[in-house]
Amino acid sequence: MANIKSAQKRMRQNEKRRERNRAARTRMRTAVKRVRRALDEGDVEAAEELLPEAIRVTDTAVGKGVVHRNKAARTKSRLIRAIRRAKGEENTESDES
């Protein structure tokens, strides 16, 4: 335990931020898992309905500095590609010709 007053305050602040970051990260992971679970069950319509929420929560986590913007972009891209693949629209990378 810190003895200096400013260090004690810093510890309190860090604990609050840790809890807040953890909650935001959990919300993001849960939203992504819901989309993936719907895809695994073959329910593409449900996955499409859950996708905007997952994207919104992911962008919020980026804004709060919980996850890096590249990780968020990669996560969103993978979800969108998985939904397109499930719908049979896999034209994401072969559109160059």
MDTraj code that builds the backbone (N, CA, C; nanometers):
import mdtraj as md
import numpy as np

residues = "MET ALA ASN ILE LYS SER ALA GLN LYS ARG MET ARG GLN ASN GLU LYS ARG ARG GLU ARG ASN ARG ALA ALA ARG THR ARG MET ARG THR ALA VAL LYS ARG VAL ARG ARG ALA LEU ASP GLU GLY ASP VAL GLU ALA ALA GLU GLU LEU LEU PRO GLU ALA ILE ARG VAL THR ASP THR ALA VAL GLY LYS GLY VAL VAL HIS ARG ASN LYS ALA ALA ARG THR LYS SER ARG LEU ILE ARG ALA ILE ARG ARG ALA LYS GLY GLU GLU ASN THR GLU SER ASP GLU SER".split()
xyz = np.array([
    [0.0841, -0.1184, 0.0000],
    [0.0000, 0.0000, 0.0000],
    [0.0884, 0.1244, 0.0000],
    [0.0475, 0.2220, -0.0774],
    [0.1258, 0.3445, -0.0900],
    [0.1099, 0.4307, 0.0357],
    [0.2152, 0.5003, 0.0698],
    [0.2126, 0.5878, 0.1865],
    [0.1904, 0.7334, 0.1493],
    [0.2289, 0.7708, 0.0293],
    [0.2166, 0.9099, -0.0136],
    [0.0745, 0.9354, -0.0611],
    [0.0226, 1.0508, -0.0235],
    [-0.1173, 1.0822, -0.0515],
    [-0.1495, 1.0791, -0.2009],
    [-0.0617, 1.1359, -0.2830],
    [-0.0863, 1.1385, -0.4275],
    [-0.0824, 0.9964, -0.4858],
    [0.0024, 0.9108, -0.4285],
    [0.0097, 0.7728, -0.4758],
    [-0.1164, 0.6957, -0.4364],
    [-0.1707, 0.7281, -0.3190],
    [-0.2957, 0.6633, -0.2767],
    [-0.4102, 0.7020, -0.3695],
    [-0.4142, 0.8308, -0.4047],
    [-0.5176, 0.8772, -0.4965],
    [-0.5004, 0.8114, -0.6335],
    [-0.3758, 0.8021, -0.6794],
    [-0.3482, 0.7398, -0.8090],
    [-0.3959, 0.5952, -0.8090],
    [-0.3769, 0.5253, -0.6990],
    [-0.4235, 0.3864, -0.6899],
    [-0.5759, 0.3781, -0.6974],
    [-0.6431, 0.4723, -0.6308],
    [-0.7899, 0.4742, -0.6378],
    [-0.8363, 0.5007, -0.7807],
    [-0.7712, 0.5947, -0.8477],
    [-0.8075, 0.6272, -0.9857],
    [-0.7834, 0.5084, -1.0786],
    [-0.6688, 0.4443, -1.0601],
    [-0.6364, 0.3303, -1.1453],
    [-0.7363, 0.2175, -1.1271],
    [-0.7808, 0.1949, -1.0058],
    [-0.8785, 0.0882, -0.9798],
    [-1.0113, 0.1185, -1.0490],
    [-1.0556, 0.2440, -1.0397],
    [-1.1800, 0.2836, -1.1073],
    [-1.1682, 0.2639, -1.2577],
    [-1.0546, 0.3074, -1.3135],
    [-1.0354, 0.2958, -1.4578],
    [-1.0266, 0.1510, -1.5014],
    [-0.9619, 0.0691, -1.4193],
    [-0.9509, -0.0732, -1.4516],
    [-1.0887, -0.1376, -1.4593],
    [-1.1736, -0.1074, -1.3621],
    [-1.3099, -0.1621, -1.3622],
    [-1.3886, -0.1134, -1.4828],
    [-1.3746, 0.0145, -1.5152],
    [-1.4476, 0.0708, -1.6283],
    [-1.4006, 0.0084, -1.7591],
    [-1.2686, -0.0061, -1.7743],
    [-1.2131, -0.0671, -1.8953],
    [-1.2555, -0.2123, -1.9066],
    [-1.2543, -0.2821, -1.7950],
    [-1.2935, -0.4232, -1.7942],
    [-1.4389, -0.4402, -1.8372],
    [-1.5257, -0.3517, -1.7872],
    [-1.6671, -0.3582, -1.8244],
    [-1.6856, -0.3324, -1.9737],
    [-1.6158, -0.2331, -2.0270],
    [-1.6278, -0.2008, -2.1696],
    [-1.5761, -0.3167, -2.2549],
    [-1.4641, -0.3771, -2.2131],
    [-1.4069, -0.4890, -2.2886],
    [-1.5015, -0.6092, -2.2849],
    [-1.5626, -0.6330, -2.1703],
    [-1.6575, -0.7438, -2.1570],
    [-1.7792, -0.7220, -2.2460],
    [-1.8298, -0.5969, -2.2473],
    [-1.9451, -0.5660, -2.3336],
    [-1.9124, -0.5919, -2.4792],
    [-1.7924, -0.5517, -2.5198],
    [-1.7511, -0.5711, -2.6582],
    [-1.7429, -0.7200, -2.6917],
    [-1.6756, -0.7949, -2.6074],
    [-1.6589, -0.9379, -2.6325],
    [-1.7932, -1.0097, -2.6360],
    [-1.8847, -0.9706, -2.5478],
    [-2.0164, -1.0337, -2.5443],
    [-2.0938, -1.0050, -2.6723],
    [-2.0888, -0.8810, -2.7196],
    [-2.1601, -0.8446, -2.8421],
    [-2.1052, -0.9231, -2.9611],
    [-1.9730, -0.9373, -2.9678],
    [-1.9110, -1.0123, -3.0776],
    [-1.9481, -1.1596, -3.0683],
    [-1.9478, -1.2130, -2.9475],
    [-1.9831, -1.3541, -2.9289],
    [-2.1274, -1.3814, -2.9699],
    [-2.2173, -1.2861, -2.9441],
    [-2.3581, -1.3055, -2.9825],
    [-2.3711, -1.3199, -3.1340],
    [-2.2978, -1.2365, -3.2072],
    [-2.3019, -1.2444, -3.3538],
    [-2.2461, -1.3789, -3.3991],
    [-2.1311, -1.4167, -3.3433],
    [-2.0688, -1.5431, -3.3833],
    [-2.1563, -1.6630, -3.3484],
    [-2.2209, -1.6574, -3.2329],
    [-2.3077, -1.7681, -3.1925],
    [-2.4258, -1.7817, -3.2886],
    [-2.4828, -1.6680, -3.3280],
    [-2.5936, -1.6716, -3.4235],
    [-2.5477, -1.7318, -3.5558],
    [-2.4276, -1.6980, -3.5999],
    [-2.3750, -1.7551, -3.7239],
    [-2.3511, -1.9050, -3.7093],
    [-2.2984, -1.9460, -3.5959],
    [-2.2728, -2.0884, -3.5724],
    [-2.4017, -2.1697, -3.5744],
    [-2.5096, -2.1068, -3.5275],
    [-2.6393, -2.1747, -3.5267],
    [-2.7080, -2.1667, -3.6623],
    [-2.6474, -2.0950, -3.7564],
    [-2.7032, -2.0845, -3.8902],
    [-2.8097, -1.9778, -3.9050],
    [-2.8248, -1.8930, -3.8061],
    [-2.9263, -1.7886, -3.8081],
    [-2.8643, -1.6584, -3.8587],
    [-2.8572, -1.6454, -3.9908],
    [-2.7908, -1.5302, -4.0519],
    [-2.8692, -1.4019, -4.0255],
    [-3.0026, -1.4093, -4.0243],
    [-3.0847, -1.2908, -4.0003],
    [-3.0587, -1.2342, -3.8609],
    [-3.0510, -1.3227, -3.7626],
    [-3.0235, -1.2768, -3.6261],
    [-2.8845, -1.2151, -3.6170],
    [-2.7878, -1.2745, -3.6863],
    [-2.6521, -1.2212, -3.6858],
    [-2.6506, -1.0813, -3.7475],
    [-2.7264, -1.0626, -3.8552],
    [-2.7325, -0.9304, -3.9188],
    [-2.7974, -0.8271, -3.8272],
    [-2.8950, -0.8707, -3.7472],
    [-2.9592, -0.7790, -3.6535],
    [-2.8662, -0.7432, -3.5379],
    [-2.7819, -0.8370, -3.4975],
    [-2.6912, -0.8138, -3.3857],
    [-2.5646, -0.7382, -3.4269],
    [-2.5332, -0.7397, -3.5553],
    [-2.4095, -0.6773, -3.6038],
    [-2.3989, -0.5277, -3.5722],
    [-2.5016, -0.4467, -3.5964],
    [-2.4870, -0.3034, -3.5649],
    [-2.4562, -0.2773, -3.4183],
    [-2.5160, -0.3552, -3.3305],
    [-2.4879, -0.3395, -3.1875],
    [-2.3420, -0.3732, -3.1581],
    [-2.2915, -0.4803, -3.2188],
    [-2.1523, -0.5193, -3.1969],
    [-2.0580, -0.4109, -3.2493],
    [-2.0902, -0.3540, -3.3633],
    [-2.0068, -0.2483, -3.4199],
    [-2.0100, -0.1244, -3.3307],
    [-2.1281, -0.0896, -3.2817],
    [-2.1422, 0.0279, -3.1956],
    [-2.0619, 0.0113, -3.0672],
    [-2.0740, -0.1051, -3.0050],
    [-2.0027, -0.1304, -2.8790],
    [-1.8519, -0.1325, -2.9030],
    [-1.8098, -0.1887, -3.0147],
    [-1.6676, -0.1931, -3.0477],
    [-1.6131, -0.0521, -3.0693],
    [-1.6858, 0.0301, -3.1419],
    [-1.6415, 0.1680, -3.1647],
    [-1.6368, 0.2468, -3.0339],
    [-1.7311, 0.2194, -2.9450],
    [-1.7303, 0.2857, -2.8148],
    [-1.6061, 0.2474, -2.7360],
    [-1.5693, 0.1199, -2.7410],
    [-1.4496, 0.0738, -2.6698],
    [-1.3246, 0.1416, -2.7255],
    [-1.3215, 0.1638, -2.8559],
    [-1.2074, 0.2338, -2.9165],
    [-1.2034, 0.3775, -2.8660],
    [-1.3178, 0.4416, -2.8630],
    [-1.3246, 0.5800, -2.8171],
    [-1.2792, 0.5967, -2.6737],
    [-1.3025, 0.4966, -2.5923],
    [-1.2605, 0.5015, -2.4518],
    [-1.1166, 0.4559, -2.4334],
    [-1.0531, 0.4120, -2.5411],
    [-0.9145, 0.3694, -2.5319],
    [-0.8972, 0.2300, -2.4746],
    [-1.0027, 0.1501, -2.4757],
    [-0.9962, 0.0165, -2.4178],
    [-0.9277, -0.0807, -2.5132],
    [-0.9588, -0.0688, -2.6420],
    [-0.8944, -0.1525, -2.7431],
    [-0.8368, -0.0619, -2.8514],
    [-0.7381, -0.1117, -2.9204],
    [-0.6743, -0.0357, -3.0280],
    [-0.7675, -0.0304, -3.1481],
    [-0.7611, 0.0794, -3.2233],
    [-0.8522, 0.0957, -3.3371],
    [-0.8302, -0.0104, -3.4438],
    [-0.7061, -0.0576, -3.4601],
    [-0.6818, -0.1624, -3.5587],
    [-0.7448, -0.2946, -3.5167],
    [-0.7416, -0.3254, -3.3895],
    [-0.8062, -0.4477, -3.3403],
    [-0.9568, -0.4400, -3.3631],
    [-1.0139, -0.3236, -3.3363],
    [-1.1570, -0.3058, -3.3570],
    [-1.1921, -0.3198, -3.5046],
    [-1.1119, -0.2595, -3.5914],
    [-1.1369, -0.2682, -3.7352],
    [-1.1286, -0.4129, -3.7816],
    [-1.0291, -0.4849, -3.7310],
    [-1.0116, -0.6252, -3.7681],
    [-1.1312, -0.7086, -3.7208],
    [-1.1763, -0.6838, -3.5991],
    [-1.2901, -0.7573, -3.5442],
    [-1.4166, -0.7324, -3.6256],
    [-1.4436, -0.6049, -3.6562],
    [-1.5630, -0.5711, -3.7337],
    [-1.5552, -0.6316, -3.8736],
    [-1.4377, -0.6233, -3.9340],
    [-1.4195, -0.6775, -4.0681],
    [-1.4453, -0.8278, -4.0707],
    [-1.3946, -0.8976, -3.9721],
    [-1.4140, -1.0424, -3.9668],
    [-1.5602, -1.0792, -3.9476],
    [-1.6307, -1.0022, -3.8654],
    [-1.7739, -1.0294, -3.8456],
    [-1.8514, -1.0073, -3.9754],
    [-1.8236, -0.8969, -4.0431],
    [-1.8941, -0.8665, -4.1675],
    [-1.8650, -0.9727, -4.2728],
    [-1.7374, -1.0123, -4.2833],
    [-1.7014, -1.1156, -4.3806],
    [-1.7687, -1.2482, -4.3482],
    [-1.7789, -1.2812, -4.2198],
    [-1.8423, -1.4073, -4.1805],
    [-1.9902, -1.4066, -4.2175],
    [-2.0555, -1.2929, -4.1994],
    [-2.1974, -1.2831, -4.2350],
    [-2.2138, -1.2930, -4.3862],
    [-2.1288, -1.2244, -4.4613],
    [-2.1370, -1.2327, -4.6073],
    [-2.1129, -1.3749, -4.6561],
    [-2.0171, -1.4411, -4.5934],
    [-1.9859, -1.5789, -4.6312],
    [-2.1062, -1.6691, -4.6032],
    [-2.1715, -1.6461, -4.4903],
    [-2.2876, -1.7274, -4.4536],
    [-2.4040, -1.7032, -4.5501],
    [-2.4126, -1.5810, -4.6031],
    [-2.5188, -1.5493, -4.6982],
    [-2.4830, -1.5934, -4.8394],
    [-2.3579, -1.6292, -4.8615],
    [-2.3156, -1.6713, -4.9945],
    [-2.2721, -1.5563, -5.0820],
    [-2.2308, -1.4460, -5.0208],
    [-2.1860, -1.3287, -5.0962],
    [-2.0362, -1.3104, -5.0844],
    [-1.9588, -1.4130, -5.0875],
    [-1.8140, -1.4017, -5.0688],
    [-1.7489, -1.3419, -5.1926],
    [-1.7638, -1.2083, -5.2066],
    [-1.7002, -1.1342, -5.3159],
    [-1.6103, -1.0249, -5.2585],
    [-1.5672, -1.0413, -5.1360],
    [-1.4953, -0.9330, -5.0685],
    [-1.3582, -0.9071, -5.1280],
    [-1.2845, -1.0115, -5.1674],
    [-1.1488, -0.9900, -5.2141],
    [-1.1304, -1.0214, -5.3623],
    [-1.2311, -1.0733, -5.4292],
    [-1.2162, -1.1109, -5.5692],
    [-1.2806, -1.0099, -5.6634],
    [-1.3019, -0.8868, -5.6164],
    [-1.3642, -0.7833, -5.6985],
    [-1.2627, -0.7056, -5.7821],
    [-1.1382, -0.7456, -5.7843],
    [-1.0349, -0.6682, -5.8506],
    [-1.0352, -0.6832, -6.0022],
    [-1.0975, -0.7843, -6.0577],
    [-1.0923, -0.8061, -6.2024],
    [-1.1925, -0.7258, -6.2797],
])
top = md.Topology()
chain = top.add_chain()
for i, resn in enumerate(residues, 1):
    res = top.add_residue(resn, chain, resSeq=i)
    for name in ("N", "CA", "C"):
        top.add_atom(name, md.element.get_by_symbol(name[0]), res)
traj = md.Trajectory(xyz[None], top)
